[in-house]
Amino acid sequence: MAKLTARNADRHVLYELSVQEPGADLDFAERMYKKIRGKSPTLLREDFCGTAALSCEWARRRRRNVALGVDLDPEVLEWGRRHHLKRLGAAAERVTLVEADVLEVQRPKADLTLAMNFSYWVFKTRPELLRYVRSACRSLKPDGVMVLDAFGGSDSQLILQEKKRVKGRGFTYVWDHAAFNPMTNEITCHIHFEFANGRRMRRAFTYHWRLWSLVEVCEALHEVGFKTADVYWEGDGEDGRGDGVFRHRNRAENSRSWIAYIVAAK
């Protein structure tokens, strides 16, 4: 694989190589849907879809799969059309990308809705969060399932930077906790990229979020009509980092950093 430099790198490509694992997210979400409903989902909705990598991977998996991606940003949607949809061939006809507020799109009703990469944290107040999960619940079929992710731990409230070398590609991913307000739990995070020649792509992405706790999100999901909202906690690998295996948990040891899925069923 070719190494990337500050001159030839595209920030969306860097992001997908560093952050996204569409296959892993879809494997988990589909497994949960089958476990809960005893069948496979067909229509996937990806909220805050960005480049729609996940939606396109869903359509690629099998011929009957249909995906709806929703995002407000026309630039990132157009990037997804040029770089992902064009590579799908005939399967591209089963992917619809909509430039709209996720709160305003109610149809078609989905079997499975995903809000990944903590994107729903853009809603910073409880009324806003409730409005979103209520809208998400209404846009699901009667047996629909929603999957969200979350992170936390003591490090999430600190000002710090974490670096991860992306093997074979000549760059390093930098996750930057730039600000945290303990009065509101609002956080500002940046993603930077560093290259082998010492050059840097600063603030390739910036996020102004609220750091929501698992219990706050689960309570909101229950309040708007989801019958269940369960947490799947990532285990620890030998190196102390997450091992990519998520198991249903009702209790967990506090740690510096953790990631979890929340699975909500109507």
C-alpha positions in Angstrom: 0.0 0.0 0.0 1.3 3.4 -0.9 2.4 5.7 1.9 0.5 9.0 2.3 2.1 12.4 2.6 0.8 15.9 3.5 0.8 16.7 -0.2 -1.1 13.7 -1.6 -3.4 12.9 1.4 -7.1 13.4 1.5 -8.5 14.1 5.0 -11.4 11.8 4.4 -9.2 8.9 3.4 -7.0 9.5 6.4 -10.1 9.5 8.7 -11.4 6.2 7.2 -8.0 4.5 7.6 -7.6 5.7 11.2 -11.1 5.7 12.7 -13.7 3.7 10.8 -14.2 0.0 10.7 -17.5 -0.4 8.8 -17.2 -4.1 8.7 -16.8 -4.5 12.4 -19.7 -2.1 13.2 -22.0 -3.9 10.7 -21.0 -7.4 12.0 -21.9 -6.3 15.5 -25.2 -4.5 14.6 -26.4 -7.3 12.4 -25.6 -9.9 15.0 -27.5 -8.0 17.6 -30.5 -7.6 15.3 -30.6 -11.3 14.6 -30.3 -12.1 18.3 -33.2 -9.9 19.2 -35.5 -10.5 16.2 -34.5 -13.9 14.9 -34.0 -12.7 11.4 -31.7 -10.5 9.3 -32.3 -6.8 8.7 -32.6 -5.4 5.2 -33.0 -1.6 5.3 -30.2 0.1 7.2 -30.2 3.8 8.1 -26.9 5.5 8.8 -27.4 8.8 10.7 -24.6 11.4 10.4 -23.3 9.2 7.6 -20.4 11.4 6.5 -18.7 9.7 3.5 -21.3 6.8 3.7 -18.6 4.2 4.0 -20.9 2.1 6.3 -23.9 2.5 4.0 -22.0 1.4 1.0 -20.5 -1.6 2.8 -24.0 -2.6 3.8 -25.2 -2.6 0.2 -22.1 -4.5 -0.9 -22.8 -7.4 1.6 -25.8 -8.9 -0.1 -28.1 -8.1 -3.0 -31.2 -7.5 -1.0 -29.6 -5.0 1.4 -30.7 -1.4 1.1 -29.1 1.6 2.8 -30.2 5.2 3.6 -27.5 7.7 4.6 -28.4 11.0 6.2 -26.1 14.0 6.7 -26.3 17.8 6.7 -22.9 18.3 5.0 -23.1 18.5 1.2 -19.3 18.4 0.8 -18.8 15.1 2.6 -21.8 13.5 0.9 -20.5 14.4 -2.5 -17.1 12.9 -1.5 -18.9 9.7 -0.6 -20.7 9.7 -4.0 -17.5 10.1 -5.9 -15.3 7.7 -3.9 -17.7 5.0 -2.5 -20.8 4.9 -4.6 -19.0 4.9 -7.9 -17.1 1.7 -6.8 -20.3 -0.2 -6.0 -21.5 -0.8 -9.5 -25.1 -2.0 -9.6 -25.3 -2.0 -5.8 -25.1 1.8 -5.8 -28.8 1.8 -6.8 -29.6 0.4 -3.4 -27.9 3.3 -1.5 -29.7 6.6 -1.1 -27.8 9.6 0.4 -29.9 12.4 1.7 -28.7 15.9 2.6 -30.9 16.7 5.5 -31.2 17.1 9.3 -31.5 13.6 10.9 -34.4 15.0 12.9 -36.5 15.7 9.8 -36.1 12.4 7.9 -38.8 9.8 8.9 -39.1 7.6 5.9 -38.5 5.0 4.7 -38.8 3.1 8.0 -35.6 1.3 8.8 -35.0 -2.2 10.2 -31.7 -1.0 11.7 -30.4 2.5 12.5 -26.8 3.2 13.4 -25.3 6.4 14.8 -21.6 5.8 15.0 -18.4 7.6 15.9 -20.2 9.4 18.8 -21.9 11.6 16.2 -25.1 12.1 18.1 -23.1 13.9 20.8 -23.6 17.0 18.7 -26.9 17.3 20.7 -25.7 19.0 23.9 -28.8 19.2 26.1 -31.2 16.6 27.3 -34.2 18.0 25.4 -32.1 17.9 22.2 -31.0 14.3 22.9 -34.6 13.2 23.6 -35.8 14.9 20.4 -33.2 12.9 18.4 -33.8 9.5 19.9 -37.5 10.0 19.7 -37.2 10.8 16.0 -34.9 7.8 15.5 -37.5 5.6 17.3 -40.3 6.8 15.1 -38.3 6.3 11.9 -37.8 2.6 12.7 -40.2 -0.2 11.8 -42.2 -1.7 14.7 -39.5 -4.3 15.3 -36.6 -2.0 14.6 -33.3 -1.8 16.4 -30.9 1.1 17.0 -27.2 0.9 17.7 -25.1 3.8 19.0 -21.6 4.0 20.4 -20.1 5.9 23.3 -16.7 6.4 25.0 -15.7 7.5 28.4 -13.3 7.0 31.4 -11.3 9.4 33.4 -9.1 10.4 30.4 -12.2 11.7 28.6 -12.3 14.7 30.9 -8.6 15.5 30.6 -6.7 17.8 28.2 -4.5 15.3 26.3 -3.4 13.9 23.0 -3.3 10.2 21.9 -1.3 9.1 18.9 -1.7 5.9 16.8 0.6 5.0 14.0 -1.3 3.7 11.0 0.9 0.8 9.8 2.2 0.8 6.3 0.7 4.2 5.3 3.3 6.6 6.6 1.2 8.7 8.9 0.1 9.0 12.5 -3.5 9.7 13.7 -3.7 12.2 16.6 -6.8 12.4 18.8 -6.7 15.7 20.7 -8.9 16.4 23.7 -8.5 20.2 23.5 -11.1 21.4 26.1 -13.5 20.1 28.7 -16.1 22.1 30.7 -17.1 20.2 33.9 -20.1 22.4 34.3 -21.8 21.2 31.1 -19.7 18.2 30.1 -19.0 19.9 26.8 -15.8 18.8 25.1 -13.9 20.0 22.1 -11.9 17.4 20.2 -9.6 17.7 17.1 -8.1 15.1 14.8 -4.7 15.9 13.4 -2.5 13.8 11.1 1.3 13.6 11.3 3.5 12.4 8.4 6.8 10.7 8.2 8.5 13.8 6.8 7.5 15.8 9.9 4.7 17.7 8.3 1.3 17.9 9.9 -2.3 18.3 8.9 -3.7 20.2 11.9 -7.4 20.1 12.8 -8.4 18.0 9.9 -11.6 17.5 11.9 -13.0 19.3 14.9 -15.9 18.3 17.1 -17.9 20.2 19.7 -19.8 17.6 21.7 -21.4 16.8 25.0 -19.8 13.9 26.8 -22.9 11.8 27.5 -22.8 9.0 30.0 -24.1 5.5 29.2 -26.9 5.8 31.8 -28.1 9.2 30.5 -28.3 7.8 26.9 -30.1 4.6 28.0 -32.6 6.5 30.1 -33.4 8.8 27.2 -33.9 5.7 24.9 -36.3 4.2 27.4 -38.2 7.5 27.8 -39.0 7.9 24.2 -40.3 4.3 23.7 -37.5 1.8 23.3 -38.4 -1.3 25.3 -34.8 -2.2 25.9 -31.4 -0.4 25.9 -28.5 -2.6 26.7 -24.8 -1.8 27.0 -22.1 -3.9 25.3 -18.7 -3.2 26.8 -15.4 -3.7 25.0 -13.0 -6.2 26.7 -9.3 -5.5 27.3 -6.5 -7.0 25.3 -3.1 -8.0 26.6 -1.7 -4.6 25.8 -4.3 -2.9 28.0 -6.2 -1.5 25.0 -9.6 -2.6 23.8 -9.7 -6.1 22.2 -12.6 -5.4 19.8 -14.9 -7.9 21.6 -18.1 -6.4 23.0 -20.1 -8.3 25.6 -23.4 -7.4 27.4 -22.6 -5.9 30.8 -24.6 -4.4 33.6 -21.5 -3.5 35.7 -18.0 -2.5 34.7 -14.8 -1.5 36.4 -13.9 2.2 36.1 -11.0 2.7 33.8 -9.0 5.5 32.1 -10.6 4.9 28.8 -13.4 2.7 27.4 -15.7 2.2 24.4 -19.1 0.6 24.3 -22.1 0.0 22.1 -25.7 0.7 23.1 -28.3 -1.5 21.5 -31.9 -0.3 21.7 -34.9 -2.3 20.6 -38.5 -1.1 20.1 
